Structures are given as structure tokens and as C-alpha cells.
Amino acid sequence: MRKRSFLAASLVLSIGMILSGCGGSTQTGGSGGGDKPAEQPASSGGGGSAVIKIATQSPLSGENAEMGEDIKLGAELALKDNAEKFKAMGFDLQLLPKDDKADPATGTTNAKALVTDQDVLALVGHLNSGVMAAAGTTYEGAGLPVVSPSNTNPQLSQNGWKTFHRICARDDNQGPAASQFIKDSGLESLYIIDDATDYGKGLAIEMKKKAEELGLKVIAHESVSAQEMEFNTLVTKIKASNSQAVFFGGMYAQGGQFLKQLKDKQYDGMFLGGDGLDNGGFVTAAGVEAVKLARITSVAGDITASADGPAWVDRFKTSFNRDPGAFAGYGYDAALVVLNGLEQAIKDNGGKKPTREQLNAAISATKDFKGILSTTTFDEKGDNVNASVFIKSFEKGAYPADQIAEIK
């Protein structure tokens, strides 16, 4: 893990309308190098503009749909904000959202369809690391660049994929931060549960490693099915163990039910989880009183704490008639990284529509690009060297949780 410092508090649719202008003035560098790739055939949009599609993949149905919708809408707003700029350059930006249902097989099927559409030049997604792990080979084989707002499993950037990028921190940053928080809170024992997915189990493993390093007593580490919603036997075991803290690696609907059942059995220790719980659905599932026990680590910061955040939140609400969740801003920022690379790739290609390979090179060269929430510089593996982990508290019993620390 990098050196850490603690800082206190902190859908096809043609995009025809424009909201107020956005960031994205920082330019990425570089093109593909070597011989210049042939110009990609361009289909025409309205008014003779060449169509460029940016796809999203996230769960738009099922238990994780709220988070998945946030990513889609964040990307949609980014395209709206930049539509006129690209129209003036001769391009019609279109958003192509796909519902991966948080299912690796569905995500892979969608990926195979997306890469056959030569107007699709990039993807923003996925929400779930397990879906990205399954679909990533398809993107890599087609040279389709991916910028993820939320995939945290460390292995994703260790596969040798040149097309994978993420703007968020990894689980080997997030998990240790959770263990350190437990230690700093004066607690000595914990019980670890995960949902047996690439995300949940991976996060729990990283958390356990650090906990043992810190001398915390890990009473047990167990996995449950991601579809399980009845935890009576498990809750009874946890209560009998007298564990001072429970860590859950998984998503918000299941995590909320687990916490509710712990509270119903009078468990009053700390409940800690990762960014999968950073959603209003966690409060709904757990209930107000139970959720007050929860503290989480998240790779998504508090958007209202950024200089332009409050105004952005207002624009999001006006556009979509809903509050943005934790990953709406990161969906927006991931799309901005794509669009910033796209602008540079068009320039490098003499104003013509770039190939996926040219766009991927420009995205990979992103350096110090400031979005609404994040600042992105990609290393050679596609990780963002500037990514942070945030500690949040649900002590007030409401969403969003209060950001109480940032770990760089």
C-alpha cells in the first residue's frame, strides 16, 4: 500500500442537449506511436456528424441496480456536458448503456455484442469486479479501452491487459484501511464475513491480512452466498464469539439485511464494510437504528466536499430527478477521462475519428486529469496513482454517510 496520510473530514441515446460546461480542460498526451493506424470507418449521425458511442456496463436491474444506475447516469451527464464541443469537431456523441445484471455471464455476453459495433470506442464500467474479470478478455481482444469507476479487485490490473483502467483505489488499499480503523478505534477482535464474489472475498482477504499484521484477533473468516438473506445461524455464532467488530465484504442490499439481523439479536459492536455498502439502499435494508453501528471504507469521496461538487449535485438532480449516489460522480469522472482521451486522440489523428487503439493510447497517457471528484494519473498497469480511500460513518442513521477521514 502507498504511504498514507489521514486528512480530517472529507443508456442507444443521442446526446442532443447540453447542460452547463464541465471540466476536462487538462489534456492527455500521446498517441499510439509507430505507424499511424488507418482511419476507422465512420457512420453518420444527425447532420452528417460521425457517430462515436461510449458504452456503459453496470447492473440496471436486480439488487445492485441503484449503484449501477448511478454509474450510467454519471456517464450520461458527462456526455451531455461535452456534446456541443464534440459536435463542433464533427462528432455525434452517443451513450450505449448495457445492463450486466451484476452477472459475469451477462456482462461477457454484452461485451461480445459491444465490441462488434465499430462505433463503440470505449466503455465506462463495470460496477462489480467479478463481471469485469469475466468480460475483460473480450475487451482486450477487441482493443476496446475500459475506464472503471469502481472495480477494486487488485488482480484486474495484474492480468496484462492494456485496455483496462480504473480511477478508484484497490482492495489492497481499502482492506488494510479498514483494519487500521478498527485498531485505531481501540478494538481488539473481529469476525469477517464475505459474499464469495471476486469483490467481497478479495476485499475481506486484504482486510484480514492487515488485521493479523496489526495483532487483531480474527475470530473467524466465513463466506456466504451473495444471494443469502437469512443469517440467523451466523448471527448466533457471532454473538457467542463476543467479537468486538464484524467486517462484511459484499454489497449494500445483503449487507443491510445482515446488519439488521445482527441488531435484532442485540449485537452492539462495530459493523464495518467496504464501498459496496456506500449506497442509500444500505440504510433502507438495515434500518435507521441498526445502520448507526456501521462504519465503512469507500473508494468514493464525498462530492459535496469538492469545490464544484454542490453545483454538480444540483445539476444531477435537475437532470435525473434523483439524488446522486456515491458512484454517480465516479461514473461522471470515468466518462470525462474517456472524453479527455478522445479529444486528444482526435487531434492526434488530424481531426478524424480515431481507432480504439489510438483512443486507448490517449487514455493510458492520462496525467493529472481533474474531474469533479478525482484526479487521475494512470500507471503502466492502468491503476490511478492518485486514488484515495475514505472512512465514512453512518452514526447519524442516514445517507450519505459522513466522511471522517481520507487515506492517500
Backbone hydrogen bonds, N-H to C=O, Kabsch-Sander energy under -0.5 kcal/mol:
donor,donor_aa,acceptor,acceptor_aa,energy
7,L,5,S,-0.5
7,L,406,E,-1.6
9,A,404,I,-1.2
10,S,403,Q,-0.9
13,L,95,L,-2.7
15,I,93,L,-1.9
16,G,14,S,-1.2
24,G,370,K,-0.5
29,G,365,A,-0.8
40,Q,353,K,-1.0
45,G,49,S,-5.3
48,G,45,G,-1.5
49,S,46,G,-1.3
50,A,90,G,-2.4
51,V,43,S,-2.3
52,I,92,D,-2.3
53,K,119,D,-3.0
54,I,94,Q,-2.8
55,A,53,K,-0.5
55,A,122,A,-2.5
56,T,96,L,-1.8
57,Q,124,V,-1.6
58,S,98,K,-1.7
60,L,58,S,-0.5
65,A,62,G,-1.7
68,G,64,N,-2.1
69,E,65,A,-2.9
70,D,66,E,-1.6
71,I,67,M,-1.7
72,K,68,G,-2.0
73,L,69,E,-3.0
74,G,70,D,-2.4
75,A,71,I,-2.2
76,E,72,K,-2.4
77,L,73,L,-2.4
78,A,74,G,-1.8
79,L,75,A,-2.1
80,K,76,E,-2.3
81,D,77,L,-2.5
82,N,78,A,-1.0
83,A,79,L,-0.7
83,A,80,K,-0.9
86,F,82,N,-1.9
87,K,83,A,-2.2
88,A,84,E,-2.2
89,M,85,K,-0.7
90,G,87,K,-1.4
91,F,86,F,-2.7
92,D,50,A,-2.6
93,L,91,F,-0.7
94,Q,52,I,-2.4
95,L,13,L,-2.3
96,L,54,I,-2.3
98,K,56,T,-2.2
100,D,58,S,-1.5
100,D,98,K,-0.8
103,D,100,D,-2.6
107,G,103,D,-2.8
108,T,104,P,-2.1
109,T,105,A,-2.2
110,N,106,T,-2.7
111,A,107,G,-2.2
112,K,108,T,-2.3
113,A,109,T,-1.5
114,L,110,N,-2.7
115,V,111,A,-2.3
116,T,113,A,-0.8
117,D,114,L,-1.6
118,Q,116,T,-0.9
120,V,117,D,-1.8
121,L,53,K,-2.3
121,L,119,D,-0.8
122,A,53,K,-0.8
123,L,145,P,-2.2
124,V,55,A,-2.7
125,G,123,L,-0.6
125,G,147,V,-1.2
126,H,57,Q,-0.6
131,V,128,N,-0.6
132,M,128,N,-1.9
133,A,129,S,-2.7
134,A,130,G,-1.3
135,A,131,V,-2.4
136,G,132,M,-2.3
138,T,135,A,-1.0
139,Y,135,A,-1.6
140,E,136,G,-2.7
141,G,137,T,-2.4
142,A,138,T,-1.4
143,G,139,Y,-0.7
143,G,140,E,-0.9
144,L,139,Y,-2.3
146,V,163,T,-3.2
147,V,123,L,-2.4
148,S,165,H,-3.0
150,S,126,H,-0.6
152,T,150,S,-0.6
156,L,153,N,-1.5
157,S,154,P,-1.4
158,Q,155,Q,-2.0
165,H,146,V,-1.0
166,R,382,G,-2.4
167,I,148,S,-2.3
168,C,148,S,-0.5
169,A,388,S,-0.5
171,D,152,T,-3.0
173,N,170,R,-1.7
174,Q,170,R,-2.5
175,G,171,D,-2.9
177,A,173,N,-1.4
178,A,174,Q,-1.7
179,S,175,G,-1.8
180,Q,176,P,-2.6
181,F,177,A,-2.0
182,I,178,A,-2.0
183,K,179,S,-2.4
184,D,180,Q,-2.9
185,S,181,F,-1.3
186,G,183,K,-1.7
187,L,182,I,-1.8
190,L,217,K,-2.4
191,Y,245,A,-2.0
192,I,220,A,-2.9
193,I,247,F,-3.0
194,D,222,E,-1.9
195,D,249,G,-2.0
201,K,197,T,-2.3
202,G,197,T,-0.6
202,G,198,D,-1.2
203,L,199,Y,-2.6
204,A,200,G,-2.2
205,I,201,K,-2.4
206,E,202,G,-1.9
207,M,203,L,-2.3
208,K,204,A,-2.6
209,K,205,I,-2.2
210,K,206,E,-1.6
211,A,207,M,-2.3
212,E,208,K,-2.5
213,E,209,K,-1.8
214,L,210,K,-2.1
215,G,212,E,-1.0
216,L,211,A,-2.5
217,K,188,E,-3.1
218,V,216,L,-0.8
219,I,190,L,-2.3
219,I,217,K,-1.0
220,A,190,L,-0.6
222,E,192,I,-2.6
224,V,194,D,-2.6
226,A,195,D,-0.5
228,E,225,S,-1.7
231,F,229,M,-0.5
235,V,231,F,-3.2
236,T,232,N,-2.2
237,K,233,T,-1.8
238,I,234,L,-2.3
239,K,235,V,-2.6
240,A,236,T,-2.1
241,S,237,K,-1.3
242,N,238,I,-0.7
242,N,239,K,-1.1
243,S,238,I,-1.0
245,A,189,S,-0.6
246,V,270,M,-2.5
247,F,191,Y,-2.7
248,F,272,L,-2.7
249,G,193,I,-2.7
250,G,248,F,-0.8
252,Y,276,G,-1.4
255,G,251,M,-2.7
256,G,252,Y,-2.5
257,Q,253,A,-1.6
258,F,254,Q,-2.4
259,L,255,G,-2.5
260,K,256,G,-2.4
261,Q,257,Q,-2.2
262,L,258,F,-1.9
263,K,259,L,-2.6
264,D,260,K,-2.5
265,K,261,Q,-0.9
265,K,262,L,-0.6
266,Q,263,K,-2.2
267,Y,262,L,-2.4
270,M,244,Q,-2.0
271,F,293,L,-2.0
272,L,246,V,-3.4
272,L,270,M,-0.5
273,G,295,R,-1.4
274,G,248,F,-0.8
277,L,274,G,-2.0
278,D,275,D,-1.7
279,N,277,L,-2.3
282,F,279,N,-1.7
283,V,279,N,-0.7
284,T,280,G,-1.9
285,A,281,G,-2.2
286,A,282,F,-2.3
287,G,283,V,-2.9
291,V,287,G,-2.4
292,K,288,V,-0.8
292,K,289,E,-0.6
293,L,290,A,-2.1
294,A,291,V,-1.9
295,R,271,F,-2.5
296,I,392,K,-2.5
297,T,273,G,-2.4
298,S,390,F,-2.5
301,G,299,V,-0.5
302,D,10,S,-0.6
303,I,301,G,-0.7
305,A,302,D,-1.6
306,S,303,I,-1.3
309,G,306,S,-0.8
312,W,308,D,-1.9
313,V,309,G,-2.7
314,D,310,P,-2.0
315,R,311,A,-2.0
316,F,312,W,-2.4
317,K,313,V,-2.6
318,T,314,D,-2.4
319,S,315,R,-2.2
320,F,316,F,-2.5
321,N,317,K,-2.4
326,A,278,D,-0.6
328,A,325,G,-1.5
329,G,325,G,-0.7
331,G,327,F,-2.1
332,Y,328,A,-2.1
333,D,329,G,-2.6
334,A,330,Y,-2.5
335,A,331,G,-1.8
336,L,332,Y,-2.3
337,V,333,D,-2.2
338,V,334,A,-1.8
339,L,335,A,-2.7
340,N,336,L,-2.9
341,G,337,V,-2.1
342,L,338,V,-2.4
343,E,339,L,-2.5
344,Q,340,N,-1.7
345,A,341,G,-2.6
346,I,342,L,-2.4
347,K,343,E,-1.9
348,D,344,Q,-2.8
349,N,345,A,-1.3
350,G,347,K,-1.6
351,G,346,I,-2.9
352,K,346,I,-0.5
352,K,349,N,-1.1
359,L,355,T,-2.3
360,N,356,R,-3.0
361,A,357,E,-2.1
362,A,358,Q,-2.0
363,I,359,L,-2.7
364,S,360,N,-2.8
365,A,361,A,-1.2
366,T,363,I,-2.1
369,F,376,T,-2.4
370,K,368,D,-0.6
371,G,369,F,-0.6
371,G,374,S,-3.6
376,T,369,F,-2.8
377,T,375,T,-0.5
378,F,366,T,-1.6
379,D,383,D,-2.5
382,G,379,D,-1.7
384,N,168,C,-0.5
385,V,377,T,-2.5
385,V,383,D,-0.8
387,A,384,N,-1.6
389,V,407,I,-2.6
390,F,298,S,-3.2
391,I,405,A,-2.5
392,K,296,I,-2.9
393,S,402,D,-2.7
394,F,294,A,-2.4
397,G,394,F,-2.4
402,D,393,S,-2.5
404,I,391,I,-3.0
404,I,402,D,-0.6
405,A,391,I,-1.3
406,E,7,L,-1.3
407,I,389,V,-3.8
408,K,5,S,-1.2
408,K,406,E,-0.6
